[in-house]
Amino acid sequence: QVQLEEFGGGLVQPGGSLRLSCAGSGISFESYAMAWYREAPGKERDLVARIWSGGSTNYADSVQGRFTISRDNAMNIVFLQMNSLQPDDTAVYYCNALNTYLRGNYWGKGTLVTVSS
């Protein structure tokens, strides 16, 4: 059974930092592209950052230079370090695992990040 579980959400003041974690099980983690998406109230779910199995990364323009995605394949965990957080970063953040060859596309249940003073 595939499971992705996110950790680390919470309330943070503008300018602050948070680190999200996503633990995966039931998949060959190292073969999957791992990503973070976010969904703000009343908006669509958008890609925040992706890290491919080979380690290359992609970021949304809005978070480039502020957020860093990384992975630990030995522990089956993907991280999202978020710095200089702003109120527009408030959203539910979802972990995603994608492997088009294996036809695997899995989601976590999400963790809420609220940026407010």
DSSP file with accessible surface (Angstrom, degrees, kcal/mol):
  #  RESIDUE AA STRUCTURE BP1 BP2  ACC     N-H-->O    O-->H-N    N-H-->O    O-->H-N    TCO  KAPPA ALPHA  PHI   PSI    X-CA   Y-CA   Z-CA
    1    1 A Q              0   0  212      0, 0.0     2,-0.3     0, 0.0    26,-0.1   0.000 360.0 360.0 360.0 127.4    0.0    0.0    0.0
    2    2 A V        +     0   0   42     24,-0.1     2,-0.4    22,-0.0    24,-0.2  -0.598 360.0 177.1 -81.2 135.7    1.4    3.3   -1.1
    3    3 A Q  E     -A   25   0A 101     22,-2.4    22,-2.1    -2,-0.3     2,-0.4  -0.991  16.0-176.0-142.4 132.0    1.5    6.1    1.5
    4    4 A L  E     -A   24   0A  11     -2,-0.4   105,-0.6   103,-0.3     2,-0.5  -0.999  12.3-173.8-121.8 126.0    2.8    9.6    1.5
    5    5 A E  E     -A   23   0A  93     18,-2.1    18,-2.5    -2,-0.4     2,-0.3  -0.980   9.9-150.2-128.7 124.1    2.6   11.5    4.7
    6    6 A E  E     -A   22   0A  19     -2,-0.5     2,-0.3    16,-0.2    16,-0.2  -0.657  15.5-179.5 -93.2 148.5    3.5   15.2    5.1
    7    7 A F  E     +A   21   0A  98     14,-2.9    14,-2.5    -2,-0.3   104,-0.1  -0.955  48.1  51.2-138.4 154.7    4.9   16.8    8.2
    8    8 A G        +     0   0   37     -2,-0.3    11,-0.2     1,-0.3    -1,-0.1   0.407  61.0 137.0 107.0  -3.4    5.9   20.3    9.3
    9    9 A G        +     0   0   29     12,-0.1     2,-0.3     9,-0.1    -1,-0.3  -0.193  23.4 113.0 -69.4 169.4    3.1   22.6    8.5
   10   10 A G  E     -d  113   0B  29    102,-0.9   104,-2.8   101,-0.1     2,-0.4  -0.983  63.5 -44.0 160.6-166.7    2.0   25.3   10.9
   11   11 A L  E     +d  114   0B 130     -2,-0.3     2,-0.3   102,-0.2   104,-0.2  -0.827  52.1 169.6 -98.9 132.7    1.7   29.0   11.5
   12   12 A V  E     -d  115   0B  19    102,-2.6   104,-2.1    -2,-0.4     3,-0.1  -0.987  31.8-115.1-141.4 148.0    4.6   31.3   10.8
   13   13 A Q    >   -     0   0  135     -2,-0.3     3,-2.4   102,-0.2    72,-0.2  -0.459  49.7 -81.4 -78.7 153.8    5.1   35.0   10.7
   14   14 A P  T 3  S+     0   0   53      0, 0.0    72,-0.2     0, 0.0    -1,-0.1  -0.296 120.8  27.2 -53.5 136.3    6.0   36.8    7.4
   15   15 A G  T 3  S+     0   0   47     70,-3.8    69,-0.6     1,-0.3    71,-0.1   0.280 100.7 118.0  91.1  -9.6    9.7   36.5    6.8
   16   16 A G    <   -     0   0   22     -3,-2.4    69,-2.4    69,-0.3     2,-0.3  -0.090  56.1-123.5 -83.5-175.8    9.9   33.3    8.7
   17   17 A S        +     0   0   63     66,-0.2     2,-0.3    67,-0.2    66,-0.2  -0.924  20.8 178.8-131.2 152.6   10.9   29.8    7.7
   18   18 A L  E     - B   0  82A  35     64,-2.2    64,-3.3    -2,-0.3     2,-0.5  -0.976  16.9-146.0-144.9 153.0    9.4   26.3    7.8
   19   19 A R  E     - B   0  81A 133     -2,-0.3     2,-0.3   -11,-0.2    62,-0.2  -0.982  14.2-159.5-122.6 121.5   10.7   22.9    6.6
   20   20 A L  E     - B   0  80A   0     60,-2.8    60,-2.4    -2,-0.5     2,-0.3  -0.736   5.9-163.9 -94.6 147.0    8.2   20.4    5.3
   21   21 A S  E     -AB   7  79A  25    -14,-2.5   -14,-2.9    -2,-0.3     2,-0.4  -0.955   7.1-164.8-127.7 149.8    8.9   16.7    5.1
   22   22 A a  E     -AB   6  78A   0     56,-2.0    56,-2.1    -2,-0.3     2,-0.5  -0.970   7.1-159.1-136.4 118.3    7.1   13.9    3.2
   23   23 A A  E     -AB   5  77A  37    -18,-2.5   -18,-2.1    -2,-0.4     2,-0.3  -0.854  11.6-160.0 -99.4 128.9    7.8   10.3    4.1
   24   24 A G  E     +A    4   0A   8     52,-2.8     2,-0.3    -2,-0.5   -20,-0.2  -0.819  13.9 170.6-110.5 147.3    7.0    7.7    1.4
   25   25 A S  E     +A    3   0A  50    -22,-2.1   -22,-2.4    -2,-0.3     3,-0.1  -0.982  57.2  38.3-148.2 155.0    6.3    4.0    1.7
   26   26 A G  S    S+     0   0   57     -2,-0.3     2,-0.3     1,-0.3   -24,-0.1   0.546  99.2  83.3  84.7   4.5    5.1    1.3   -0.6
   27   27 A I  S    S-     0   0   22    -24,-0.1     2,-1.9   -26,-0.1    -1,-0.3  -0.933  92.4-103.5-133.3 160.0    7.0    2.6   -3.6
   28   28 A S    >   -     0   0   50     -2,-0.3     3,-2.3     1,-0.2     4,-0.4  -0.650  46.4-168.7 -79.5  82.0   10.5    2.3   -5.0
   29   29 A F  G >  S+     0   0    1     -2,-1.9     3,-1.8     1,-0.3    -1,-0.2   0.808  74.5  59.3 -49.8 -42.9   11.1    5.8   -3.8
   30   30 A E  G 3  S+     0   0  102      1,-0.3    -1,-0.3    43,-0.2    43,-0.1   0.706 102.5  54.5 -65.7 -19.0   14.4    6.4   -5.6
   31   31 A S  G <  S+     0   0   41     -3,-2.3     2,-0.3     2,-0.1    -1,-0.3   0.496  94.8  88.1 -91.5  -4.0   12.8    5.9   -9.0
   32   32 A Y  S <  S-     0   0   11     -3,-1.8     2,-0.5    -4,-0.4    67,-0.2  -0.741  75.5-128.0-100.2 141.4   10.0    8.5   -8.4
   33   33 A A  E     -E   98   0B   6     65,-2.9    65,-2.8    -2,-0.3     2,-0.4  -0.755  32.9-152.1 -75.0 129.3   10.1   12.2   -9.2
   34   34 A M  E     +EF  97  51B   0     17,-2.5    17,-3.3    -2,-0.5     2,-0.3  -0.860  19.4 172.9-110.4 142.0    9.0   13.8   -5.9
   35   35 A A  E     -EF  96  50B   0     61,-2.6    61,-2.6    -2,-0.4     2,-0.4  -0.956  28.3-136.0-145.7 159.4    7.2   17.1   -5.8
   36   36 A W  E     +EF  95  49B   0     13,-2.8    12,-3.1    -2,-0.3    13,-1.8  -0.986  23.9 179.9-115.5 131.8    5.4   19.6   -3.6
   37   37 A Y  E     -EF  94  47B  42     57,-2.8    57,-2.8    -2,-0.4     2,-0.3  -0.818   9.8-154.0-117.6 164.1    2.2   21.3   -4.8
   38   38 A R  E     -EF  93  46B  37      8,-2.5     8,-2.8    -2,-0.3     2,-0.4  -0.994   7.4-160.7-141.6 152.5    0.1   23.8   -3.0
   39   39 A E  E     -EF  92  45B  69     53,-2.3    53,-2.2    -2,-0.3     6,-0.2  -0.956  10.5-162.4-134.8 109.7   -3.6   24.8   -3.0
   40   40 A A    >   -     0   0   21      4,-0.5     3,-2.4    -2,-0.4    51,-0.1  -0.552  44.8 -74.7 -86.5 157.7   -4.6   28.1   -1.7
   41   41 A P  T 3  S+     0   0  117      0, 0.0    -1,-0.1     0, 0.0     3,-0.1  -0.263 119.3   4.4 -54.8 126.6   -8.3   28.8   -0.8
   42   42 A G  T 3  S+     0   0   91      1,-0.2     2,-0.3    -3,-0.1    -2,-0.0   0.539 114.8  99.6  77.6   6.8  -10.3   29.3   -3.9
   43   43 A K  S <  S-     0   0  141     -3,-2.4    -1,-0.2     1,-0.1     2,-0.1  -0.770  75.0 -98.1-122.3 168.4   -7.4   28.5   -6.2
   44   44 A E        -     0   0  155     -2,-0.3    -4,-0.5     1,-0.1     2,-0.5  -0.372  45.0 -94.8 -79.1 162.2   -6.1   25.5   -8.2
   45   45 A R  E     -F   39   0B  87     -6,-0.2     2,-0.3    -2,-0.1    -6,-0.2  -0.666  50.9-170.0 -77.8 124.2   -3.4   23.2   -7.0
   46   46 A D  E     -F   38   0B  88     -8,-2.8    -8,-2.5    -2,-0.5     2,-0.2  -0.887  26.3-104.2-121.4 149.6   -0.1   24.4   -8.4
   47   47 A L  E     +F   37   0B  53     -2,-0.3   -10,-0.3   -10,-0.2     3,-0.1  -0.506  32.4 176.0 -69.7 132.8    3.3   22.9   -8.6
   48   48 A V  E     -     0   0B   1    -12,-3.1    12,-2.6     1,-0.4     2,-0.3   0.810  64.4 -20.0-100.0 -51.8    5.8   24.5   -6.1
   49   49 A A  E     -FG  36  59B   0    -13,-1.8   -13,-2.8    10,-0.2    -1,-0.4  -0.985  53.8-161.4-159.6 149.8    8.9   22.4   -6.7
   50   50 A R  E     -FG  35  58B  30      8,-2.3     8,-2.2    -2,-0.3     2,-0.5  -0.997   3.1-162.6-136.3 142.1    9.9   19.0   -8.1
   51   51 A I  E     -FG  34  57B  11    -17,-3.3   -17,-2.5    -2,-0.4     6,-0.2  -0.993  19.5-142.6-124.4 124.6   13.0   16.9   -7.7
   52   52 A W    >   -     0   0   97      4,-2.9     3,-1.9    -2,-0.5   -19,-0.1  -0.296  30.1-100.8 -81.8 167.6   13.7   14.2  -10.3
   53   53 A S  T 3  S+     0   0   66      1,-0.3   -21,-0.1   -22,-0.2    -1,-0.1   0.825 124.5  53.4 -59.9 -30.3   15.1   10.8   -9.5
   54   54 A G  T 3  S-     0   0   77    -23,-0.1    -1,-0.3     2,-0.1   -21,-0.0   0.552 122.4-105.4 -82.1  -7.8   18.5   12.0  -10.8
   55   55 A G  S <  S+     0   0   39     -3,-1.9    -2,-0.1     1,-0.3    16,-0.1   0.288  73.3 136.0 104.8 -10.1   18.4   15.0   -8.5
   56   56 A S        -     0   0   74     -5,-0.1    -4,-2.9     1,-0.0    -1,-0.3  -0.375  39.4-149.3 -69.8 156.3   17.7   17.8  -10.9
   57   57 A T  E     -G   51   0B  57     -6,-0.2     2,-0.3    -2,-0.0    -6,-0.2  -0.881  17.1-163.5-131.4 155.5   15.1   20.3   -9.6
   58   58 A N  E     -G   50   0B  76     -8,-2.2    -8,-2.3    -2,-0.3     2,-0.3  -0.991  12.5-168.3-134.0 145.7   12.4   22.6  -10.9
   59   59 A Y  E     -G   49   0B  44     -2,-0.3   -10,-0.2   -10,-0.2     2,-0.1  -0.969  27.3-110.5-133.8 148.4   10.7   25.5   -9.1
   60   60 A A    >>  -     0   0   26    -12,-2.6     3,-1.6    -2,-0.3     4,-1.2  -0.472  35.8-118.1 -66.3 147.7    7.7   27.7   -9.6
   61   61 A D  T 34 S+     0   0  154      1,-0.3     3,-0.4     2,-0.2    -1,-0.1   0.856 111.7  62.2 -57.0 -35.4    8.8   31.3  -10.4
   62   62 A S  T 34 S+     0   0   68      1,-0.2    -1,-0.3     3,-0.0   -14,-0.1   0.674 113.7  32.2 -68.6 -17.9    7.1   32.6   -7.3
   63   63 A V  T X> S+     0   0    0     -3,-1.6     3,-2.5   -15,-0.2     4,-2.2   0.464  82.9 129.2-116.9  -5.5    9.3   30.5   -5.0
   64   64 A Q  T 3< S+     0   0  116     -4,-1.2     4,-0.1    -3,-0.4   -15,-0.0  -0.276  82.1  13.2 -55.3 129.3   12.6   30.5   -6.9
   65   65 A G  T 34 S+     0   0   76      2,-0.4    -1,-0.3     1,-0.1     3,-0.1   0.266 125.3  61.8  88.0 -13.4   15.4   31.5   -4.6
   66   66 A R  T <4 S+     0   0   50     -3,-2.5    17,-1.9     1,-0.2     2,-0.3   0.698  98.1  51.2-110.6 -35.1   13.3   31.2   -1.4
   67   67 A F  E  <  -C   82   0A   3     -4,-2.2    -2,-0.4    15,-0.2     2,-0.4  -0.840  60.6-165.5-109.0 147.8   12.4   27.5   -1.4
   68   68 A T  E     -C   81   0A  74     13,-2.5    13,-3.1    -2,-0.3     2,-0.4  -0.992   4.5-158.2-134.6 125.9   14.6   24.5   -1.7
   69   69 A I  E     +C   80   0A   6     -2,-0.4     2,-0.3    11,-0.2    11,-0.2  -0.821  21.0 162.8-100.6 141.0   13.6   20.9   -2.4
   70   70 A S  E     -C   79   0A  51      9,-1.7     9,-3.1    -2,-0.4     2,-0.3  -0.953  19.5-148.1-149.1 166.4   15.8   18.0   -1.5
   71   71 A R  E     -C   78   0A  38     -2,-0.3     2,-0.5     7,-0.2     7,-0.2  -0.987  11.4-156.4-141.8 150.7   15.5   14.2   -1.0
   72   72 A D  E >>> -C   77   0A  63      5,-3.2     5,-2.0    -2,-0.3     4,-0.9  -0.917  11.3-175.0-124.1  98.4   17.0   11.5    1.1
   73   73 A N  T 345S+     0   0   59     -2,-0.5   -43,-0.2     1,-0.2    -1,-0.1   0.795  81.9  60.5 -68.2 -27.8   16.5    8.2   -0.8
   74   74 A A  T 345S+     0   0   92      1,-0.2    -1,-0.2    -3,-0.1   -45,-0.0   0.848 116.3  32.8 -66.2 -31.6   17.9    6.1    2.0
   75   75 A M  T <45S-     0   0  119     -3,-0.6    -1,-0.2     2,-0.2    -2,-0.2   0.445 106.0-124.9-102.6  -2.6   15.2    7.4    4.3
   76   76 A N  T  <5 +     0   0   48     -4,-0.9   -52,-2.8     1,-0.2     2,-0.4   0.926  66.0 133.4  57.9  46.6   12.5    7.7    1.7
   77   77 A I  E   < -BC  23  72A  35     -5,-2.0    -5,-3.2   -54,-0.2     2,-0.4  -0.980  41.9-162.8-130.8 141.6   11.9   11.4    2.6
   78   78 A V  E     -BC  22  71A   0    -56,-2.1   -56,-2.0    -2,-0.4     2,-0.3  -0.963  15.8-157.7-119.7 141.0   11.6   14.5    0.5
   79   79 A F  E     -BC  21  70A  29     -9,-3.1    -9,-1.7    -2,-0.4     2,-0.4  -0.836  14.1-161.2-116.9 155.6   12.0   18.0    2.1
   80   80 A L  E     -BC  20  69A   0    -60,-2.4   -60,-2.8    -2,-0.3     2,-0.6  -0.911   9.9-162.0-134.8 107.2   10.9   21.5    1.2
   81   81 A Q  E     -BC  19  68A  63    -13,-3.1   -13,-2.5    -2,-0.4     2,-0.5  -0.814  11.1-166.3 -88.0 122.1   12.8   24.2    3.0
   82   82 A M  E     +BC  18  67A   0    -64,-3.3   -64,-2.2    -2,-0.6     2,-0.3  -0.953  10.1 175.3-117.8 117.9   10.8   27.4    2.8
   83   83 A N        +     0   0   58    -17,-1.9   -66,-0.2    -2,-0.5   -67,-0.2  -0.776  59.5  22.9-117.0 163.0   12.4   30.7    3.6
   84   84 A S  S    S-     0   0   63    -69,-0.6    -1,-0.2    -2,-0.3   -67,-0.2   0.897  83.1-163.2  49.8  47.6   11.2   34.3    3.5
   85   85 A L        -     0   0    0    -69,-2.4   -70,-3.8    -3,-0.2   -69,-0.3  -0.308   8.1-166.2 -66.5 144.3    7.7   33.2    3.7
   86   86 A Q    >   -     0   0   88    -72,-0.2     3,-2.6   -71,-0.1     4,-0.3  -0.861  37.4-102.4-126.7 160.1    4.9   35.6    2.8
   87   87 A P  G >  S+     0   0   68      0, 0.0     3,-1.9     0, 0.0    28,-0.3   0.829 119.0  64.9 -53.9 -31.4    1.2   35.6    3.3
   88   88 A D  G 3  S+     0   0  143      1,-0.3   -48,-0.0   -48,-0.0    -3,-0.0   0.633  90.4  66.8 -67.8 -12.5    0.7   34.5   -0.4
   89   89 A D  G <  S+     0   0    2     -3,-2.6    -1,-0.3    26,-0.1     2,-0.2   0.520  72.0 119.8 -82.6  -6.2    2.5   31.3    0.5
   90   90 A T    <   +     0   0   37     -3,-1.9     2,-0.3    -4,-0.3    24,-0.2  -0.439  41.9 107.4 -62.2 124.3   -0.5   30.3    2.7
   91   91 A A  E    S- H   0 113B   2     22,-2.0    22,-2.9    -2,-0.2     2,-0.6  -0.965  75.4 -81.1-177.2 169.6   -1.9   27.1    1.4
   92   92 A V  E     -EH  39 112B  39    -53,-2.2   -53,-2.3    -2,-0.3     2,-0.5  -0.859  47.4-146.0 -87.5 127.5   -2.3   23.4    1.9
   93   93 A Y  E     -EH  38 111B   0     18,-3.2    18,-2.0    -2,-0.6     2,-0.4  -0.857  13.9-163.3-102.5 129.0    0.9   21.8    0.7
   94   94 A Y  E     -E   37   0B  36    -57,-2.8   -57,-2.8    -2,-0.5     2,-0.3  -0.903  12.7-138.1-115.7 139.9    0.7   18.4   -0.9
   95   95 A a  E     -E   36   0B   0     -2,-0.4    13,-2.2   -59,-0.2     2,-0.4  -0.732  23.1-167.9 -91.3 140.8    3.4   15.8   -1.5
   96   96 A N  E     -EI  35 107B   1    -61,-2.6   -61,-2.6    -2,-0.3     2,-0.4  -0.993  13.5-162.6-134.3 140.0    3.4   14.0   -4.9
   97   97 A A  E     -EI  34 106B   0      9,-2.3     9,-2.6    -2,-0.4     2,-0.4  -0.991  16.6-176.2-121.7 127.2    5.2   11.0   -6.2
   98   98 A L  E     +EI  33 105B  38    -65,-2.8   -65,-2.9    -2,-0.4     2,-0.3  -0.984  20.1 161.4-132.0 129.5    5.3   10.4  -10.0
   99   99 A N  E  >> - I   0 104B  20      5,-2.9     5,-2.7    -2,-0.4     4,-0.5  -0.814  11.6-174.1-142.6 100.2    6.7    7.7  -12.1
  100  100 A T  T  45S+     0   0  115     -2,-0.3     3,-0.3     3,-0.2    -1,-0.1   0.836  84.8  56.6 -68.4 -30.6    5.2    7.7  -15.6
  101  101 A Y  T  45S+     0   0  204      1,-0.2    -1,-0.2     2,-0.1    -2,-0.0   0.924 116.0  36.0 -65.4 -42.3    7.0    4.4  -16.6
  102  102 A L  T  45S-     0   0   89      2,-0.1    -1,-0.2    -3,-0.0    -2,-0.2   0.448 110.6-124.2 -87.3  -0.9    5.4    2.6  -13.7
  103  103 A R  T  <5 +     0   0  231     -4,-0.5     2,-0.5    -3,-0.3    -3,-0.2   0.885  59.1 150.7  57.4  40.7    2.2    4.6  -14.1
  104  104 A G  E   < +I   99   0B   1     -5,-2.7    -5,-2.9     2,-0.0     2,-0.3  -0.907  16.4 161.0-107.3 130.1    2.4    5.7  -10.5
  105  105 A N  E     +I   98   0B  92     -2,-0.5     2,-0.3    -7,-0.2    -7,-0.2  -0.826  16.6 172.0-148.3 102.3    1.0    9.0   -9.4
  106  106 A Y  E     -I   97   0B  82     -9,-2.6    -9,-2.3    -2,-0.3     2,-0.3  -0.868  14.6-159.1-124.5 150.9    0.4    9.3   -5.7
  107  107 A W  E     -I   96   0B 100     -2,-0.3  -103,-0.3   -11,-0.2   -11,-0.2  -0.941  11.6-136.9-128.0 147.1   -0.6   12.1   -3.3
  108  108 A G        -     0   0    9    -13,-2.2  -103,-0.2    -2,-0.3     3,-0.1  -0.343  34.9-106.4 -84.5 179.6   -0.4   12.8    0.4
  109  109 A K        -     0   0  199   -105,-0.6  -104,-0.1     1,-0.2   -15,-0.1   0.593  61.8-117.7 -87.5 -11.8   -3.2   14.3    2.4
  110  110 A G        -     0   0   23    -15,-0.1     2,-0.4     1,-0.0   -16,-0.2   0.074  14.5-122.3  97.5 154.9   -1.6   17.6    2.7
  111  111 A T  E     - H   0  93B  23    -18,-2.0   -18,-3.2  -104,-0.1     2,-0.4  -0.998  25.8-121.7-137.3 136.8   -0.3   19.9    5.5
  112  112 A L  E     - H   0  92B  95     -2,-0.4  -102,-0.9   -20,-0.2     2,-0.5  -0.639  21.8-170.1 -85.7 130.2   -1.5   23.4    6.1
  113  113 A V  E     -dH  10  91B   0    -22,-2.9   -22,-2.0    -2,-0.4     2,-0.5  -0.983   5.1-173.1-116.3 123.2    1.0   26.3    6.1
  114  114 A T  E     -d   11   0B  43   -104,-2.8  -102,-2.6    -2,-0.5     2,-0.7  -0.981   7.7-166.2-120.5 123.7   -0.3   29.6    7.3
  115  115 A V  E     +d   12   0B   4     -2,-0.5     2,-0.3   -28,-0.3  -102,-0.2  -0.932  35.2 130.2-111.2 109.9    1.8   32.8    7.0
  116  116 A S              0   0   62   -104,-2.1    -2,-0.1    -2,-0.7   -30,-0.0  -0.990 360.0 360.0-158.8 149.1    0.3   35.5    9.1
  117  117 A S              0   0  131     -2,-0.3  -104,-0.1  -104,-0.2    -1,-0.1   0.423 360.0 360.0 -93.6 360.0    1.3   38.1   11.7
